[in-house]
């Protein structure tokens, strides 16, 4: 049987654990906690002047590593162009 938006009952059953507790809420709470933790870390690292190193450490083993490195290069290039007479 299909529900709205193409979700089947088996998919919705998958989201609930054995006691019928909705696991989506738990994941949402975890994701919110993780986001807030990372936001605090970014603010702290920015204040300490180590934001670039921090972001590099967070992205070094992810698909975002090359994007961050490219953005860093562009940033340095822009800084050099601004400082040129």
C-alpha positions as CSV (number, residue, x, y, z in Angstrom):
1,X,0.0,0.0,0.0
2,X,1.3,3.5,-0.9
3,X,1.0,6.6,1.2
4,X,1.2,10.2,0.1
5,X,4.4,11.4,-1.5
6,X,5.3,7.9,-2.6
7,X,6.3,6.5,0.9
8,X,5.3,3.0,1.6
9,X,4.4,1.6,4.9
10,X,7.5,-0.5,5.0
11,X,9.6,2.7,4.7
12,X,7.7,4.3,7.6
13,X,8.1,1.1,9.6
14,X,11.8,1.2,9.0
15,X,11.9,4.7,10.7
16,X,10.4,3.3,13.9
17,X,12.3,1.1,16.3
18,X,10.8,-1.9,17.9
19,X,8.8,0.0,20.6
20,X,7.2,2.2,17.9
21,X,9.3,5.2,18.8
22,X,9.9,7.5,15.8
23,X,13.6,7.3,15.0
24,X,13.4,10.4,12.7
25,X,13.0,12.6,15.8
26,X,16.1,11.1,17.4
27,X,18.2,11.7,14.3
28,X,16.9,15.2,14.0
29,X,17.8,16.0,17.6
30,X,21.3,14.5,17.1
31,X,21.8,16.5,13.9
32,X,20.7,19.7,15.6
33,X,23.1,19.0,18.5
34,X,26.0,18.3,16.1
35,X,25.3,21.4,14.1
36,X,25.3,23.6,17.2
37,X,28.5,22.0,18.4
38,X,30.2,22.7,15.1
39,X,28.9,26.2,15.1
40,X,30.4,26.8,18.5
41,X,33.7,25.3,17.3
42,X,33.8,27.6,14.3
43,X,33.2,30.7,16.4
44,X,35.9,29.6,18.8
45,X,38.4,28.9,16.0
46,X,37.6,32.1,14.3
47,X,38.3,34.0,17.5
48,X,41.6,32.1,18.0
49,X,42.7,32.8,14.4
50,X,42.8,29.1,13.5
51,X,39.7,28.8,11.4
52,X,41.4,27.7,8.2
53,X,43.3,24.9,10.0
54,X,40.1,23.8,11.7
55,X,38.1,23.7,8.5
56,X,41.0,21.8,6.7
57,X,41.0,19.2,9.5
58,X,37.2,18.8,9.2
59,X,37.3,18.4,5.4
60,X,40.5,16.5,4.9
61,X,38.9,13.1,4.4
62,X,35.7,14.3,2.7
63,X,34.4,15.1,-0.7
64,X,34.6,18.8,0.3
65,X,38.4,18.9,0.7
66,X,39.1,20.0,-2.9
67,X,36.4,22.6,-2.7
68,X,37.9,24.1,0.5
69,X,41.4,24.0,-1.0
70,X,40.1,25.8,-4.2
71,X,38.3,28.4,-2.1
72,X,41.4,29.0,0.0
73,X,43.5,29.5,-3.2
74,X,41.0,32.0,-4.5
75,X,41.0,33.8,-1.3
76,X,44.8,34.1,-1.3
77,X,44.7,35.3,-4.9
78,X,42.2,38.0,-4.1
79,X,44.2,39.1,-1.1
80,X,47.3,39.4,-3.3
81,X,45.4,41.4,-5.9
82,X,44.0,43.8,-3.3
83,X,47.5,44.4,-1.9
84,X,49.1,45.0,-5.3
85,X,49.8,48.6,-6.0
